[in-house]
Amino acid sequence: MTEKDYAEALAPSERRKSDRKKLIIDVKFAGGDATGIANTRDIGVGGLYMTTNAALEMGAPIFMTMGVGGKEISFSGTVVYIDPGQGVGVRFQDISEDDKEFLKGELELE
C-alpha cells in the first residue's frame, strides 16, 4: 500500500479533525533517527505539516518545539502522512488544553 493509498483508505474518523491555517514557522524536531529544524506549511490544533527531507517513517513518534506568538510550545506527535523528500504530516499526541486554546486564538481558528 502506497502512502497515497493509505491516506485515501483512512476512515473519516481517522482523518484530520481540525481546521488548519497556512503558516510558516520554524519547528525543532526529533523522531526516529532524525533531528533538525523544519518549517511548518500549515498548522492547526490537531496537527501540522512540516517540510523536511528527514527520513521519518509512518507511525513514528516525534517530539517538536516551536515558537508561536511569542510563546514556545513543546509537544509530541505521530507521523501520519509522508511525502518522501518533501515533508510529513504530524498528529499531535500530548498537546495541553492550554496550548490548544492558545493555538486556536493565535491561528484564529474556530
Secondary structure by P-SEA (a helix, b strand, c coil): ccaaaaaaaccccccccccccbbbbbbbbccccbbbbbbbcccccccccccccccccccbbbbbccccccbbbbbccccccccccccbbbbbccccaaaaaaaaaaaccc
